[in-house]
Each structure stands twice: as C-alpha cells, then as structure tokens.
Amino acid sequence: MTLQQAFSAALFDPQSSCPHGVICPVGSDASSRFSVYRNNVLSGLINALGASFPVVARLVGDAFFHGMAHVFVHKNPPDNPVMSTYGHCFAEFIQDFAPANSLPYLADVARLEWLCVQAYHAADALPLNPQALARALANPATLEQLRMTLHPSVATLHSPYTVASLWIAHQNSGHLQGLDPSQPQSALVLRHGLNVEVFAVSSGSVAFIRLLKTHCPLGQAADNALHADPGFDLSQCLALLISMGAITEVQHAHEVTL
C-alpha cells in the first residue's frame, strides 16, 4: 500500500493511527495533527451532504442527520475530487439505514434532492425560439412526428410518497399540516434560469417526458402516456415545459432542426 493509500484509508477509519511516513515540523505531534485533519475532512463531507440534502436534514433534525451522515461518510468515502458528485448513493444508503425506517419516504426525498443537485449542475442550453416552436406545434400534418430535445436538467421521479409536495413545503414555510406523505406522487425537476424547480405532475406526464428524452415522436409519446395514465393532459404538460424553457430543439421526422 502506498503512503497516499494508507493516508486515505486512515482518514476514514477512526480506529487507525497516524500512517507511517507522515511527519510534522519539529515540536509538533503528528498523531494529534492527523486527528485534527481527519475531523476536518469528516466535517467537510458531512456539511457537503447537508448542503445537497437540506430537506432530508430538516425532516430528521440536525442531530439525527449528522449521525446518519457520519456513518455514510465512513462507509462511502469520495471516489473523485468533484464534491458536487458526492452523495450520489446517499438515497440507497438511507433506504437500508435501519434508524430511518420510521420515515419510509426519506430515501425518495433524497432521490429527489439528488435530481435537484444534478439539475443545478447540468449543462446550459437555450430554449427554442417561441415562434419556431409555435409554428411546429401549429402544423397538424407533422405534429405527431415531431421529436423534441429537452433541457439537460430535466429529470423525473415516480414515488409511492408525496415527495414533491414535501420538497415544495420545505422551500416555503415548512408547514406539513394536512400533508399525507403516504400518497403516491410523481415529480418533474428542471432548472429554469439559475433556479432549480420541482413540480408535482401526473404519472402520464412522467411517462411522456421520459419518452421525449429518448427522442420518441410526439404522437407515440402521447399515446404511451395516455395508456399509462388515462387522465394525462398533453396540452397542460407541454404548456409547463414551454413556460419553463425546457424544450431546446424540435425536429421533424426527416430530422431537420427548427
């Protein structure tokens, strides 16, 4: 094991002593300085999780979140230097974290928050010119064959819990009175300008959007959405995507970009 590997392993093993080869200036104790550094690293990673999962933290309280994050960090040290990617498996960890079993929706809230993190860091893309989009949608002869490209930040989530409403409530007053988290709900996540937005949408909208992301023709995507959810409202879903600048490109079947 190299010195670097030993140093990294010792950072995340509280029972490990200071690795051999770590030296300090004359008069300094390497072990105590390494312990301080280890604590700073762990605190930094826990704080990073708190920044990425603020709703999860508010749902369980600071003390519980800190303890849960502490366990996660020891089991899941960073695997790359980009801190915006740290926590990608936090939801799966929560799913199996027995002390959180009393909040069965917590893992899905974490999944939604991770989609928000990804949306925030997604590539920029300009929305399609409104006039070009209006022309494409106004032509019934080609409407069903249109293929749409959505903004890179667009993502969806199906959940057996009201995760979108929980997230939205915590962006405002945080009052959960009258909210039943056990009801199924679907969510749409996207970045509008510099702001990440979350919407509670129908299951049909999620099916439709997921198919659009595969460049499925509009008509086929709408048919599949209606099959998944007979109450799917195509006009309402398109209006939401358009208002949020989420459509960046439209192509006809012959793939000429508008």
N, C-alpha and C positions, 0 to 999 in steps of 0.2 A: 504494500500500500504506500503510495507517495505521501509526502508531507501534506500536500493540498487535500488529498482524500482523507487522511487522518484528521486534519483540521476540520473539514466539513462534517465528518461523522461525529466528532466530539461535540460540535456545536449543537447537534440535535439529540444528544444522549446525555441527560442530566447526571448520569452516573459516571460518565467518562471524566478522567482527569485531563489536565492540560497536555496536549500532544507533545511528544519529544521533538525538539528542534525549534520550538517557539521560545524566543529569547526576548528580554526586555532590557532597557537601559540599566546601568549599574545602580543598585539600590532598590530596584522595583521587583515585585514578586510576580512572576509570570502566571502562576496559577490564579491569583486574585484578579489580575488584569484580564485574563482569559474569561473568567467568570462574569466580569462586568460586560465584556464584549458579547458573550453568549446571551446574557439577559437583554442587552440592547437589540440584538438580532431578533430574538423571540418577540420582544415587544413591538418591534417594527413590523414583523409579519402579522401579528395579531391586529395591530392597528390597520394594516392594509386590508385584512379581511373585514374589519369593521367599516371601512370606507366603501368596500364593494357590496356589503350586505347590511346596510343600515336598518332595513325593515326587519330582517331576521333578528338583529340585535335589539330592536325596540320590542319585539314580540316576546323575547325571553328575558330581557333585562340585562344590564351590563355585567353583573357578576356571573350569571349563567353563560352568557356569550363568551366572556373572557376564558372561563374554564373549558368550554367546548372548543374554542379556537386554539387554546393551548394544547389540547390533546391532538387536534388536527395537525397543527404545525409540527409536532414531534413525529407524527406518522407520515406526513406529506411535506418534506422539505421542498423548496423551489427546485424545479428542474430546468429553469432557464433564467437569465438575468432580467427579463422583461416583467416588471412587477404587475403590469396590467393583466397578465395571464395567470397570476397566482390566485388560486381558489376555484379553478375550473372544475374540480371534483368535490367541492365542498358540499354540494347538494346530495351527492351519493353518500358522502360521509355522514351527513345528518340523517339520511334515511336509515342507516344502520346504528346510529348513536342512541343506545337504549334510554339514557336520561331524557331524551327529547320525544319519547314515544307518546307522551300525553298531548303533543301538538302534531298530529299526523299530517297537517298541511304545511309544516315548516319546511320540509325538503322542497316542495313545489314553489314556495315563496322564494327560496334560494335559487331555484332554477330560473324563475322569472327575473330575479335581480341579476343573475349572471347574463341573461339575454340583454339586460339594460347596459351592463358593462361592455358587452360586445358591440351593442348598438352605438354607444358613445365613441368607441374607438374604430368604428367601421370607416371605410374609405368614403371620401366625399364624392357626390355625384349630383349634377344639376338636374332638377325636374324638367320634364319635357315641356316645351313651349305650349302654353294653354291653347293657342289657336290650332296648332298641329294636332294636338290631342282631340280637340273638339271636332276637327274635320274627320279624323279617323273613326271616331265613335258615331258620327252622324251618317256614315255610309252603310246602310243595311246590307248591301251586296257583299261587303268584305268583313263585316263586323265579327262574324263567328270565327273567322280565320286569323284575326289579329293575335299577335304574340307580344306580350308586354315584358319589359325588363323593369324590375323593381329596385329601389334604392338598396345598396348593400346592407344597410342597417335593419331592414325589415325581417322580423322573425315572429314566430307564433308558438303558442303553448296550449295544449289541452290539459286540463286538470280536473280531478274529481272534487276540487275545492275552489272556493271563491278567491283565487289568488290575485286576480286583477283588482277586485274591489278592496282587498286587504292592502295592496300596494297603494292604490289611489287614496284610501283613507289616511294612510300614514304620510302622504305628501301634503295633506291639508291639516285638519285638526287632530287627526289620530283617533277620533272617536269611532268606536266599533259597535255602538249601541244599535241593536236591530240587525246586525250583520250575521248571517248564519254561514260560517266557513265550510260547512259540510255539503253545500250545494255545488254541483259541477259548473265549471266556467272555462271559457276559452279566452285567450289574451292575444292581442297584437302589440308588438313592440317595434318602435321605429324612432329614428332621430329626425326631428324637424328643426332645421337650422342647427343651433347648438344644444337644443333641449331634447332629452330622451322622453318620449311619450309612451304611455301604456293605455290601451283601450280594452274594455270588456266587449268581446264580439261573439257572434254566433259560431257554432261548430261548423256551419256551412261556409262562413267567411274564412275560417282557418283552412278548410279543405280547398277552397277557391284560391286563396293566396299561395298555399303550398304548391299547387299545380302551376300557377302563373310563374313561380320561381323556377320551375323546370322548363319554361318556355312552351308550355302546353297552350294550344289555341284557346282563345277566349270562350268560344261556344262549348268546347269539350270541358273546360274547367268549370263553367257554369252548370252544365248538366251533371257533372260529378258532385258538385256542391249541393245541388238540389236533391240528388239521390241520398247524400249523407244527411241532409237537413232540409226537409220539405218546406220549412219556413224561411229558407235563405232568400235574402233580398239583394239581388245583383246591383240594382241602382244605388242602394244605400252603401254597399261595400265599396263600389267604385268611387262614389262621392267622397267617402272617407279617405281613400288612397289618394285621390286627386287633391283634396284640400290639404293633405299633409305633404304634398310634393313627393309622393312615394313612387310615382311612375316616371322613369327616366328615359324610356325608349319604347317605341311601338313599331312593330314590323308586320307587313302583310305576309301571306303565305310564301310569296316569292322573295321574301327577306330583303326588301328594300327599306332601309331605315328612314323613318319620318323625322 
